[in-house]
C-alpha cells in the first residue's frame, strides 16, 4: 500500500467520521438558499411591510398629535385673548354703569334739592300768609276791643272810616 492509498484511506475514514460530502454540502447550501428565498418572500417582506406600515401609522399618529397640540395652543391663545377682551369689556361696562349711577345720583340729589327748596318756599309763603291772616285777625280783635273802649270813653259812635283810622294808628303805635 502506498502512501497515496494510506492517505486516501485516512481521508475516507475522516470523511466518514466527519460526514462531509460535497454533494451533501451543495444540497444543504441549495436548501439553505431556497429557504432564505422563501423566508424572504413569504416571511421577511410581509413582516417588513407590516412593520413599515405600523411605523407609518405611528408617525402619522405623532404628526396628528403634534397638529392637534398646535391647534389646541392656537385655540388656547384665542380663548385667552377673548377672555382678556371680555374682562376689559366687563370692566368698561362696570365703569360705565358706575358713571351712569353717579350721574343719576347727582341728578336725583339735585331734583330732591329743588323739590325741598320749592317745598320750603311754599311753606314760607304759607307761613307768611298765615302770619298776615293772624295779624289781620289780631287787628280785627284789637279793633273791636279798641272800639268798645273808645266808645265807652267817648260815648259816641264812631264811623267805620274813623274806626279803621283809629285802629291803624293804634297798631302802628304798638309796633313802635
Phi, psi and omega in degrees: 000139186260173181297325181290319178293318179297318179294317181297323178294317181296318181294319180296317179296317179296318181294320179288329178288310181282326179081032180264118176236139185296317181291323177294319180294317179296316179299318179297318179294321179293316176301316179298317180295317179296315178299318178299314181294320178294314178299318181298314184287315188261344183241302186294313182295311179297320178295318179296318178298317179296316179295318179296317180294320177296318178297321178296318177299317179296316178298319178297320178297318178296318179295317177297320179295319178295318178297317179296321179294318178298315179298319179296319179295320178296316178297320179298316179298318179296316180295320178297321178295316179296321179295317180295321177295319179295321178296317178298317181296318179294324177297318178294321179297317180296316179299317179297317179296320179296316179299315179297320180295320179295317178297318178296319179298314179298318180297317180295318179296318179297316180297319178296321177297317179296318179295321178296319179297316179297318179296319179295317179298316179297320180295318179294320177297317179297317179297317180297318178296316180294324178295316179297318180293320179296318179297318178297318177298316179297320179300315181297315181295316179296323180297317180296316180296316182296322179294318179299316180291315181295322179295319181293321182286313185276332185054046173212162180274138180255141179289166184296317181293320177295323180298315180293321179297315179297319181295312181299320177296318181296314181292322178298320178290332179291322181292331181277000000 
